[in-house]
Amino acid sequence: MTEDSPGSVPRRHRRGLTRSAAACQRCRRRKQKATDMRSVCCCRNVLCDAQCECDDLRARLATAERRCSDLLQENQRLQVQIMEAFQSPGPVALEPRTPMLSVAKEAGHSTTSLGPQPQHTPSDGTMNLALQHCERILRPTFANRPGMQKMNRSTLSGAWELWGDDTSVEVPLSSAVEISHETYVSLAETFFDRRWPYLPVLHRPTFWEQHLNPFLAHPEASSISKFFVKIVCAIAATERTCQLSNDDMHRKLFKDAVKDLELTTKAGNLEYIQCLLLLSMYGHNEPQSVNMWYTTGMALHLAIGMDLHRKESLMGQDVLQAEMMKRIFWCAYVMQCSMAINMGRPLMIEDSDITIALPLQRTDQQLSDQMAGIDELTITSVTDMSTFNHIIALRQINAGVYKQFHPRGSVGGSRLDLDQLRTRYNFELNQWLITAPRYVHSLSTFQSTEWFQIAFHHAMLSLYRPSREIPIPLPDDLRICLESAIGLISSYSALYARNRIKYTFIAIHSLLMAAVTMLYSLRASASLRQELTKPVVQTNIQTFLTLFRGICNGREVGEKCSQIVERLGNSILTLYDDTGRTDAEVDTEFQSWFGLQTHTPAQTDEAQSHTISPHFPDVRVDLPWADLFTEGINMASTDVWSIFS
């Protein structure tokens, strides 16, 4: 038949079930069709699993793509770093790779501003700046300085020689630390019990509610919460009694915390300042893991940029917010002031520019309850602001002494005016010690009587030891220096006997400066040597050596400082063996050599020949001090360390 045949009838489409384009695996193997993705298969009455399997495959593909993108990005960053290392001329290309820089690189923090950025980043430049900023935070506080060997190191700041080659912060290559929820809670409580009274950066109920509890419930819920919890636990783990038989726990927690450090830059201004201050708190124990000068300075600059130093910034704030703003500013002030004095660098803000009041003597719970109208507390508590406010008062005195007696350039004050200033600061320091708060029981070293004694003696040493304004102390000044140095070492010894002293950069600085000042006073004053017998001096020296080696717990910097004091101490003991020696009351010749005779960069040989005395001190006694005679010493900061190595 043909198509035009009248007998042909058009074929009708047979109505049937709607067929699905996808079927289950069983139907596919049997070459049977399913009616619908949501209905049962026509052969076995089982649900078709095609859609579920497709979703699973899509999720796995997306995860693989993200992982591939991350690996490509990391590879390109490393290639850029390698190329720049080979192309960089001079000693900069040979700068040693510090341990915490490796942590930053492992976590994806590039040390350059080049290289591709993640696809989710809204702006390549923004992410570059964040990574560059975070990389600077993770640089060591004391780095080697190529090309500075010929300069007069006494005019520079920082303990470069003692700390520059410190490798004790290396973290073993292992998986991230795994600790239980109970351990996280225990470490957080340790932080608030032991370290928080000195620097109340956080509000305890807020930390528990907004960070710790959400982190324990969902570890990946919030990057800022993860950072807060990890860094708080890392700080707490530096306490010896809480290291849980794992000496590297605090380093592993810190390494975990800084993996996503650049994400903290997206936090609010106050929260970001808190992040910087917590990093600086960890840096007190590990100054080579955090660039303390950069980080504390950035925290204070951000606080000033928010006008937290002015009382007007508190207008319209509730009690909790206003008090936390005050606490955060004063924490930044205290930390930056401490680092500036200990590193011999300028202060970043004048006290006369600060109008904001001190924090109220309130506990965190009282702030949560908005208790602003109650009377001032008369009984101090370990959980209120009594300790912190007293520390602020001390730092303000320290700042005044530092500016008046240890400036980089002379302030031109007369000796009479300086003596009057000394008398005033002496009175203020004694009043500060008398009014120091007393606590019935506290777990914090910073609330102990010995710690307040240490802070007092350290301030007295800064006030009376050789300074740029008074390079040669008088006999009465030497006596005060000797008594404060011995008092400081004794207070540290009392804390060490109770296992209450911890390894910090500030503790090392205080002990070394006290020991050097003690030996200087004995060397310069014959009358002081007559008051202390040789066995007593030997005991004081041995106490220092025991303290330093015990606190440093095998660190190389501890052994270096011990050798310095041991060598200088032996030279002092030689004076007791020389019975035929007839010294004057004060050896002004030794003081002229040991004082701050070089206030400017290194002079030429011709210039030095006209300024250096032709009478060199007794080499039998003073040979260990020889480097000091050439370059001078700044006993107000850690400059002293750089000339002993």
C-alpha positions as CSV (number, residue, x, y, z in Angstrom):
1,M,0.0,0.0,0.0
2,T,1.0,3.6,-0.4
3,E,0.6,6.4,2.0
4,D,-2.3,7.8,-0.1
5,S,-4.3,4.6,0.1
6,P,-7.8,5.3,1.4
7,G,-7.6,2.2,3.5
8,S,-4.7,3.5,5.6
9,V,-5.6,4.6,9.2
10,P,-3.3,7.0,11.2
11,R,-1.6,5.2,14.0
12,R,-2.6,6.6,17.4
13,H,-0.1,7.0,20.2
14,R,-0.7,4.5,22.9
15,R,-1.4,6.2,26.2
16,G,0.7,4.8,29.1
17,L,2.6,5.6,32.2
18,T,5.0,8.6,32.3
19,R,8.5,7.2,32.0
20,S,11.4,8.6,34.0
21,A,14.7,9.3,32.4
22,A,16.5,7.9,35.5
23,A,16.1,4.6,37.1
24,C,17.7,2.7,40.0
25,Q,20.8,0.6,39.5
26,R,18.8,-2.6,39.7
27,C,16.4,-1.5,36.9
28,R,19.3,-0.4,34.8
29,R,21.0,-3.8,35.0
30,R,17.7,-5.5,34.1
31,K,17.0,-3.0,31.4
32,Q,13.7,-2.1,32.9
33,K,12.2,1.4,33.2
34,A,11.0,3.2,36.2
35,T,7.7,5.2,36.2
36,D,8.9,8.2,38.1
37,M,11.9,9.3,40.2
38,R,9.6,9.6,43.2
39,S,7.5,6.4,42.5
40,V,8.4,2.8,42.8
41,C,10.2,0.8,40.2
42,C,7.9,-1.2,38.0
43,C,9.7,-4.5,38.7
44,R,10.7,-4.7,42.4
45,N,8.5,-2.1,44.2
46,V,11.6,-0.2,45.6
47,L,12.2,3.5,45.7
48,C,14.4,4.8,42.9
49,D,17.7,6.2,44.4
50,A,18.9,8.1,41.3
51,Q,18.4,11.6,42.7
52,C,20.1,10.8,46.0
53,E,23.1,9.4,44.3
54,C,23.4,12.4,42.0
55,D,23.4,14.8,44.9
56,D,26.1,12.8,46.6
57,L,28.3,12.8,43.5
58,R,27.8,16.6,43.0
59,A,28.8,17.2,46.6
60,R,31.9,15.1,46.3
61,L,32.8,16.8,43.0
62,A,32.5,20.3,44.7
63,T,34.7,19.2,47.6
64,A,37.4,17.9,45.1
65,E,37.3,21.1,43.1
66,R,37.8,23.2,46.2
67,R,40.7,21.0,47.4
68,C,42.2,21.3,43.9
69,S,41.9,25.0,43.9
70,D,43.5,25.3,47.4
71,L,46.4,23.1,46.3
72,L,46.9,25.1,43.1
73,Q,46.9,28.3,45.1
74,E,49.4,27.0,47.6
75,N,51.6,25.8,44.8
76,Q,51.6,29.2,43.1
77,R,52.3,31.0,46.3
78,L,55.3,28.8,47.0
79,Q,56.6,29.3,43.5
80,V,56.4,33.1,43.9
81,Q,58.2,32.9,47.2
82,I,61.0,30.7,45.7
83,M,61.4,33.1,42.8
84,E,61.6,36.2,45.0
85,A,64.1,34.4,47.3
86,F,66.4,33.8,44.3
87,Q,65.9,37.2,42.8
88,S,66.4,39.2,46.1
89,P,69.9,40.6,46.2
90,G,72.1,40.9,49.4
91,P,71.7,39.4,52.8
92,V,67.9,39.8,52.8
93,A,67.6,36.8,50.6
94,L,69.5,34.8,53.2
95,E,67.4,35.8,56.1
96,P,66.8,32.6,58.2
97,R,63.4,31.0,58.1
98,T,61.8,31.5,61.5
99,P,59.6,28.8,63.0
100,M,56.4,30.9,63.1
101,L,56.9,32.1,59.5
102,S,56.7,28.4,58.5
103,V,53.5,28.2,60.5
104,A,52.1,31.1,58.6
105,K,53.1,29.5,55.3
106,E,51.7,26.2,56.2
107,A,48.4,27.9,57.1
108,G,48.3,29.7,53.7
109,H,49.8,33.1,54.9
110,S,52.0,34.3,52.1
111,T,55.1,36.3,52.9
112,T,54.6,38.4,49.8
113,S,51.9,40.6,48.4
114,L,51.9,38.7,45.1
115,G,50.3,35.4,44.0
116,P,46.7,34.4,43.2
117,Q,43.9,34.7,45.7
118,P,41.0,32.3,46.5
119,Q,38.0,32.6,44.2
120,H,35.7,33.5,47.0
121,T,37.8,36.6,47.9
122,P,35.9,39.8,46.9
123,S,39.1,41.7,46.3
124,D,42.5,40.4,45.6
125,G,44.1,43.5,47.1
126,T,42.1,43.1,50.3
127,M,43.2,39.6,50.8
128,N,46.8,40.4,49.9
129,L,46.9,43.1,52.6
130,A,45.3,40.9,55.2
131,L,47.8,38.1,54.5
132,Q,50.7,40.6,54.5
133,H,49.5,42.1,57.8
134,C,49.2,38.7,59.4
135,E,52.6,37.6,58.2
136,R,54.1,40.6,60.0
137,I,52.4,39.6,63.2
138,L,54.0,36.2,63.1
139,R,57.5,37.5,62.7
140,P,59.9,37.1,65.6
141,T,60.2,40.1,68.0
142,F,64.0,39.9,67.9
143,A,65.4,39.1,64.4
144,N,68.9,39.0,63.1
145,R,70.0,42.2,61.5
146,P,72.4,41.7,58.6
147,G,74.9,44.4,57.9
148,M,74.7,45.9,61.4
149,Q,77.9,44.4,62.8
150,K,80.0,47.5,62.5
151,M,77.5,49.8,64.2
152,N,77.6,50.8,67.9
153,R,75.0,48.3,69.2
154,S,74.6,50.3,72.4
155,T,72.6,52.8,70.5
156,L,70.1,50.2,69.2
157,S,67.2,48.6,71.0
158,G,66.4,45.0,71.5
159,A,68.2,41.9,72.7
160,W,69.3,40.9,69.2
161,E,72.3,38.7,70.1
162,L,70.5,36.7,72.8
163,W,67.2,36.1,71.0
164,G,68.2,36.4,67.3
165,D,69.1,32.7,67.0
166,D,66.6,31.3,69.4
167,T,65.2,28.0,67.9
168,S,63.2,26.8,70.9
169,V,59.9,27.7,69.3
170,E,60.1,24.9,66.7
171,V,56.9,22.9,66.5
172,P,57.3,19.2,65.6
173,L,55.7,18.1,62.3
174,S,52.7,16.3,63.6
175,S,48.9,16.4,63.4
176,A,47.0,19.2,65.2
177,V,46.6,18.8,68.9
178,E,43.5,16.8,69.9
179,I,42.0,17.6,73.3
180,S,38.7,16.9,74.9
181,H,35.9,19.3,75.6
182,E,36.7,19.1,79.3
183,T,40.3,20.1,78.6
184,Y,39.2,23.2,76.6
185,V,37.0,24.2,79.5
186,S,39.8,23.6,82.0
187,L,42.3,25.7,80.0
188,A,39.8,28.5,79.6
189,E,39.2,28.6,83.4
190,T,43.0,28.6,83.9
191,F,43.3,31.6,81.6
192,F,40.7,33.6,83.6
193,D,42.1,32.5,87.0
194,R,45.8,33.0,86.3
195,R,46.4,35.4,83.4
196,W,43.2,37.5,83.2
197,P,43.8,39.6,86.3
198,Y,46.9,41.1,84.8
199,L,45.3,41.9,81.4
200,P,41.5,41.6,81.4
201,V,41.1,41.6,77.7
202,L,38.0,39.5,77.6
203,H,34.6,39.5,79.4
204,R,34.2,36.0,80.9
205,P,30.5,35.4,80.5
206,T,30.6,36.8,76.9
207,F,33.5,34.5,76.0
208,W,31.6,31.5,77.4
209,E,28.4,32.4,75.7
210,Q,29.5,33.7,72.3
211,H,32.7,31.7,71.7
212,L,33.5,28.7,73.9
213,N,30.1,27.1,74.0
214,P,29.4,27.5,70.3
215,F,32.9,26.2,69.5
216,L,32.4,23.1,71.6
217,A,29.0,22.5,70.0
218,H,30.1,23.2,66.4
219,P,34.0,23.4,66.0
220,E,33.6,25.0,62.6
221,A,30.8,27.3,63.3
222,S,32.7,30.6,63.6
223,S,36.3,31.4,62.6
224,I,36.5,34.2,65.2
225,S,35.3,31.9,67.9
226,K,37.7,29.2,66.9
227,F,40.6,31.7,67.1
228,F,39.5,33.1,70.5
229,V,39.2,29.6,72.0
230,K,42.5,28.3,70.6
231,I,44.6,31.4,71.5
232,V,43.1,31.6,75.0
233,C,43.9,27.9,75.6
234,A,47.4,28.4,74.1
235,I,48.1,31.1,76.7
236,A,46.7,29.0,79.5
237,A,48.8,26.0,78.4
238,T,52.0,28.0,79.0
239,E,51.3,27.6,82.7
240,R,53.5,24.7,83.8
241,T,50.9,23.2,86.0
242,C,48.5,23.0,83.2
243,Q,50.5,21.6,80.3
244,L,49.2,18.1,80.9
245,S,52.6,16.5,80.4
246,N,52.8,17.9,76.9
247,D,55.4,20.6,76.7
248,D,54.4,21.5,73.1
249,M,50.7,21.8,73.7
250,H,50.7,25.6,73.8
251,R,52.7,25.7,70.6
252,K,50.4,23.3,68.8
253,L,47.3,25.3,70.0
254,F,48.9,28.5,68.8
255,K,49.7,26.9,65.4
256,D,46.1,25.8,65.2
257,A,44.9,29.3,66.1
258,V,46.9,31.3,63.5
259,K,45.9,29.0,60.6
260,D,43.0,31.3,59.8
261,L,44.5,34.5,61.3
262,E,43.6,36.6,58.3
263,L,39.9,35.9,58.9
264,T,40.1,37.8,62.2
265,T,40.6,41.0,60.2
266,K,37.0,40.8,59.2
267,A,35.8,41.0,62.9
268,G,34.5,44.1,64.5
269,N,37.0,46.8,65.6
270,L,36.9,45.9,69.3
271,E,37.1,42.2,68.6
272,Y,40.1,42.6,66.4
273,I,41.9,44.7,69.0
274,Q,41.2,41.8,71.5
275,C,42.7,39.4,69.0
276,L,45.9,41.5,68.8
277,L,46.1,41.8,72.6
278,L,45.7,38.0,73.0
279,L,48.5,37.4,70.5
280,S,50.6,39.8,72.5
281,M,49.8,37.9,75.7
282,Y,51.0,34.7,74.1
283,G,54.1,36.6,72.9
284,H,55.1,37.3,76.5
285,N,55.9,33.6,76.7
286,E,57.1,33.1,73.1
287,P,58.4,36.5,71.9
288,Q,59.9,34.8,68.8
289,S,56.4,33.6,67.7
290,V,54.8,37.0,67.7
291,N,56.2,40.3,66.7
292,M,55.5,42.0,70.0
293,W,56.4,45.5,69.0
294,Y,54.3,45.5,65.8
295,T,51.3,43.7,67.4
296,T,51.1,45.8,70.6
297,G,51.6,49.0,68.6
298,M,48.9,48.1,66.1
299,A,46.4,47.3,69.0
300,L,47.1,50.7,70.6
301,H,46.9,52.6,67.2
302,L,43.5,51.0,66.5
303,A,42.3,51.9,69.9
304,I,43.4,55.5,69.5
305,G,41.8,55.5,66.0
306,M,38.5,54.6,67.6
307,D,39.0,57.4,70.2
308,L,39.0,55.0,73.0
309,H,41.5,57.2,74.9
310,R,38.8,59.9,75.1
311,K,35.9,59.9,77.5
312,E,33.5,61.1,74.8
313,S,33.7,57.7,73.1
314,L,31.6,56.2,75.9
315,M,28.6,58.4,75.3
316,G,25.5,56.3,74.5
317,Q,27.0,53.0,75.5
318,D,25.5,50.7,78.1
319,V,27.5,49.7,81.2
320,L,29.0,46.5,79.7
321,Q,30.0,48.0,76.5
322,A,31.5,51.1,78.1
323,E,33.5,49.1,80.6
324,M,34.9,46.8,78.0
325,M,35.9,49.7,75.9
326,K,37.9,51.1,78.9
327,R,39.4,47.8,79.6
328,I,40.5,47.2,76.0
329,F,42.1,50.6,75.8
330,W,44.0,50.4,79.0
331,C,45.2,46.8,78.2
332,A,46.6,48.2,74.9
333,Y,48.2,51.1,76.9
334,V,49.8,48.8,79.5
335,M,51.2,46.3,76.9
336,Q,52.6,48.9,74.6
337,C,54.2,50.9,77.5
338,S,55.8,47.7,78.8
339,M,57.3,46.8,75.5
340,A,58.5,50.3,74.7
341,I,60.4,50.5,78.0
342,N,61.8,47.0,77.8
343,M,62.9,47.5,74.2
344,G,64.1,51.0,74.6
345,R,61.7,52.6,72.1
346,P,59.4,55.6,72.2
347,L,56.1,55.6,73.9
348,M,53.1,55.9,71.5
349,I,50.8,58.1,73.6
350,E,51.2,60.8,76.3
351,D,49.3,60.4,79.5
352,S,48.2,64.0,79.1
353,D,46.3,63.0,75.9
354,I,44.2,60.4,77.8
355,T,40.9,61.5,79.3
356,I,39.1,58.2,79.6
357,A,38.7,57.0,83.2
358,L,40.1,53.8,84.7
359,P,37.8,50.7,84.6
360,L,35.3,50.5,87.5
361,Q,36.2,48.0,90.2
362,R,33.6,45.6,89.0
363,T,33.5,41.9,88.4
364,D,32.4,40.5,85.1
365,Q,29.2,39.2,86.6
366,Q,28.4,42.6,87.9
367,L,28.9,44.0,84.4
368,S,26.6,41.4,83.0
369,D,23.9,42.4,85.5
370,Q,24.3,46.1,84.5
371,M,25.2,47.1,88.1
372,A,26.4,50.6,87.5
373,G,24.8,52.5,90.3
374,I,26.2,50.5,93.3
375,D,28.8,52.0,95.5
376,E,32.5,51.3,95.0
377,L,33.6,48.1,96.5
378,T,35.7,48.4,99.6
379,I,36.9,44.8,99.7
380,T,39.1,43.7,96.8
381,S,38.3,40.6,94.9
382,V,40.4,38.4,92.6
383,T,37.8,38.8,89.9
384,D,37.5,42.6,89.9
385,M,39.7,45.3,88.4
386,S,41.7,46.1,91.6
387,T,44.9,44.4,90.3
388,F,44.6,45.8,86.8
389,N,44.0,49.4,87.9
390,H,47.0,49.1,90.2
391,I,49.1,47.9,87.3
392,I,47.9,50.9,85.2
393,A,49.1,53.3,87.9
394,L,52.5,51.6,88.0
395,R,52.9,51.8,84.2
396,Q,52.1,55.5,84.3
397,I,54.9,56.0,86.8
398,N,57.2,53.9,84.7
399,A,56.4,56.0,81.7
400,G,57.3,59.2,83.5
401,V,60.6,57.8,84.7
402,Y,61.4,56.5,81.2
403,K,60.7,59.8,79.5
404,Q,62.6,61.9,82.1
405,F,65.7,59.7,82.7
406,H,66.1,57.4,79.7
407,P,65.4,59.5,76.6
408,R,67.2,58.8,73.4
409,G,68.2,62.5,73.3
410,S,69.0,64.6,76.3
411,V,66.2,66.6,77.8
412,G,68.6,69.1,79.3
413,G,67.5,69.0,82.9
414,S,69.7,70.2,85.7
415,R,70.9,67.8,88.4
416,L,68.9,69.6,91.0
417,D,65.7,69.2,89.0
418,L,66.4,65.6,88.3
419,D,67.0,64.9,92.0
420,Q,63.7,66.5,92.9
421,L,62.0,64.3,90.3
422,R,63.7,61.2,91.7
423,T,62.4,62.1,95.2
424,R,58.9,62.5,93.8
425,Y,58.9,59.3,91.9
426,N,60.4,57.5,94.9
427,F,57.5,58.7,97.1
428,E,55.0,57.6,94.4
429,L,56.5,54.2,94.1
430,N,56.5,53.6,97.9
431,Q,52.9,54.8,98.0
432,W,52.0,52.4,95.2
433,L,53.6,49.5,97.1
434,I,51.8,50.3,100.3
435,T,48.4,50.6,98.6
436,A,48.8,47.4,96.6
437,P,45.7,45.2,97.0
438,R,45.9,42.1,99.2
439,Y,44.1,38.9,98.4
440,V,43.2,36.1,100.8
441,H,43.7,33.4,98.1
442,S,44.5,33.8,94.4
443,L,45.8,31.4,91.7
444,S,47.4,34.3,89.8
445,T,51.0,35.1,90.2
446,F,50.2,38.8,89.4
447,Q,48.1,39.0,92.5
448,S,50.8,37.7,94.9
449,T,52.7,40.0,97.3
450,E,56.0,38.9,95.8
451,W,54.9,40.1,92.3
452,F,54.1,43.6,93.6
453,Q,57.5,43.6,95.3
454,I,59.1,42.6,92.0
455,A,57.3,45.4,90.1
456,F,58.3,47.9,92.8
457,H,62.0,46.9,92.8
458,H,62.1,46.9,89.0
459,A,60.8,50.5,88.9
460,M,63.3,51.6,91.5
461,L,66.1,50.1,89.5
462,S,64.9,52.1,86.4
463,L,64.8,55.2,88.6
464,Y,68.3,55.0,90.1
465,R,70.6,53.0,87.9
466,P,72.8,54.7,85.2
467,S,70.7,56.6,82.8
468,R,71.3,59.0,79.9
469,E,70.5,61.9,82.1
470,I,72.6,60.7,85.1
471,P,75.3,58.3,83.7
472,I,77.3,58.1,86.9
473,P,75.1,57.4,90.0
474,L,76.1,58.8,93.4
475,P,77.0,56.5,96.4
476,D,73.4,56.7,97.8
477,D,72.0,55.8,94.4
478,L,74.3,52.7,94.2
479,R,73.0,51.6,97.6
480,I,69.4,51.8,96.4
481,C,70.3,49.9,93.3
482,L,72.0,47.1,95.2
483,E,69.1,46.8,97.7
484,S,66.4,46.7,94.9
485,A,68.4,44.3,92.8
486,I,68.8,41.8,95.7
487,G,65.1,42.4,96.7
488,L,63.9,41.6,93.2
489,I,66.0,38.4,93.0
490,S,64.7,37.3,96.4
491,S,61.1,37.9,95.4
492,Y,61.6,35.9,92.2
493,S,63.2,33.1,94.3
494,A,60.2,33.0,96.7
495,L,57.8,32.6,93.7
496,Y,60.1,29.9,92.1
497,A,60.1,28.0,95.4
498,R,56.3,27.7,95.1
499,N,56.4,27.0,91.4
500,R,54.5,30.3,90.8
501,I,56.9,31.9,88.4
502,K,56.6,31.3,84.6
503,Y,58.9,31.8,81.7
504,T,58.2,35.2,80.1
505,F,60.3,37.7,78.2
506,I,59.6,40.3,80.9
507,A,60.8,38.0,83.7
508,I,64.0,37.3,81.9
509,H,64.6,40.9,81.3
510,S,64.0,41.9,84.9
511,L,66.2,39.2,86.4
512,L,69.1,39.9,84.0
513,M,69.0,43.7,84.6
514,A,68.8,43.1,88.4
515,A,71.8,40.8,88.4
516,V,73.9,43.2,86.2
517,T,72.9,46.2,88.3
518,M,73.9,44.3,91.5
519,L,77.3,43.5,90.1
520,Y,77.8,47.0,88.8
521,S,77.1,48.5,92.2
522,L,79.5,46.1,93.9
523,R,82.2,46.8,91.4
524,A,81.8,50.6,91.6
525,S,81.5,51.0,95.4
526,A,84.1,49.7,97.8
527,S,81.9,50.5,100.8
528,L,79.1,48.3,99.5
529,R,81.6,45.4,99.1
530,Q,82.6,45.8,102.7
531,E,79.0,45.5,103.8
532,L,78.5,42.2,101.9
533,T,80.9,39.3,102.6
534,K,82.1,37.1,99.8
535,P,79.9,34.1,100.8
536,V,76.8,36.4,100.7
537,V,77.7,37.7,97.2
538,Q,78.3,34.1,96.1
539,T,74.9,33.1,97.4
540,N,73.2,36.0,95.5
541,I,75.0,35.0,92.3
542,Q,74.1,31.4,92.7
543,T,70.5,32.2,93.5
544,F,70.3,34.1,90.2
545,L,71.8,31.3,88.2
546,T,69.4,28.8,89.8
547,L,66.5,31.0,89.0
548,F,67.5,31.7,85.4
549,R,68.3,28.1,84.5
550,G,65.2,26.9,86.2
551,I,62.8,29.3,84.7
552,C,64.2,29.0,81.2
553,N,63.9,25.2,81.4
554,G,66.8,24.4,79.1
555,R,66.3,27.3,76.6
556,E,69.4,28.6,75.0
557,V,68.7,32.2,76.1
558,G,68.8,31.1,79.7
559,E,72.2,29.6,79.4
560,K,73.6,32.6,77.7
561,C,72.3,35.0,80.4
562,S,73.7,32.6,83.1
563,Q,77.1,32.6,81.5
564,I,77.1,36.4,81.4
565,V,76.3,36.8,85.1
566,E,78.6,34.0,86.1
567,R,81.6,35.6,84.3
568,L,80.9,39.0,85.7
569,G,80.3,37.6,89.2
570,N,83.6,35.8,89.2
571,S,85.3,39.1,88.4
572,I,83.6,40.7,91.4
573,L,84.7,37.9,93.7
574,T,88.3,38.5,92.6
575,L,88.1,41.8,94.4
576,Y,87.5,40.0,97.7
577,D,90.6,37.9,97.2
578,D,92.9,40.9,96.5
579,T,93.6,42.0,100.1
580,G,96.2,44.5,99.0
581,R,93.8,46.5,96.9
582,T,93.0,49.9,98.2
583,D,89.9,51.3,96.4
584,A,88.3,54.7,97.0
585,E,84.7,54.7,98.2
586,V,83.5,54.9,94.6
587,D,85.5,53.9,91.5
588,T,84.7,56.9,89.3
589,E,87.1,55.6,86.6
590,F,85.1,52.4,86.3
591,Q,81.9,54.3,86.3
592,S,83.2,56.5,83.5
593,W,83.9,53.5,81.4
594,F,80.8,51.6,82.4
595,G,78.4,54.6,82.1
596,L,76.6,55.8,79.1
597,Q,79.5,57.5,77.4
598,T,78.4,56.7,73.9
599,H,75.0,58.2,73.3
600,T,75.3,58.5,69.5
601,P,76.2,56.1,66.7
602,A,79.7,54.8,66.5
603,Q,82.4,57.4,66.1
604,T,85.5,57.2,63.9
605,D,88.8,56.0,65.4
606,E,90.1,59.6,65.3
607,A,87.1,60.9,67.2
608,Q,87.3,58.1,69.8
609,S,90.9,58.8,70.5
610,H,89.9,62.2,71.9
611,T,87.0,60.9,74.0
612,I,88.3,57.7,75.6
613,S,90.3,57.9,78.7
614,P,93.9,56.6,78.3
615,H,93.7,54.9,81.7
616,F,92.1,51.5,81.1
617,P,90.6,49.8,84.2
618,D,92.3,46.8,85.9
619,V,92.2,44.0,83.4
620,R,92.5,41.4,86.1
621,V,89.1,42.4,87.4
622,D,87.4,44.1,84.5
623,L,88.3,41.9,81.5
624,P,84.8,40.4,81.4
625,W,83.4,43.9,81.1
626,A,85.8,44.9,78.3
627,D,83.1,45.1,75.6
628,L,81.1,47.4,77.8
629,F,84.0,49.9,78.0
630,T,84.1,50.1,74.2
631,E,80.4,50.5,73.4
632,G,78.8,51.7,76.6
633,I,75.6,50.3,78.2
634,N,72.0,51.4,78.5
635,M,70.9,49.9,81.8
636,A,67.4,51.2,81.1
637,S,66.6,48.6,78.5
638,T,67.7,45.4,76.9
639,D,70.5,47.1,75.0
640,V,72.8,45.6,77.7
641,W,72.2,42.1,76.3
642,S,73.6,42.8,72.8
643,I,77.1,43.5,74.0
644,F,77.7,40.4,76.0
645,S,77.6,37.7,73.3
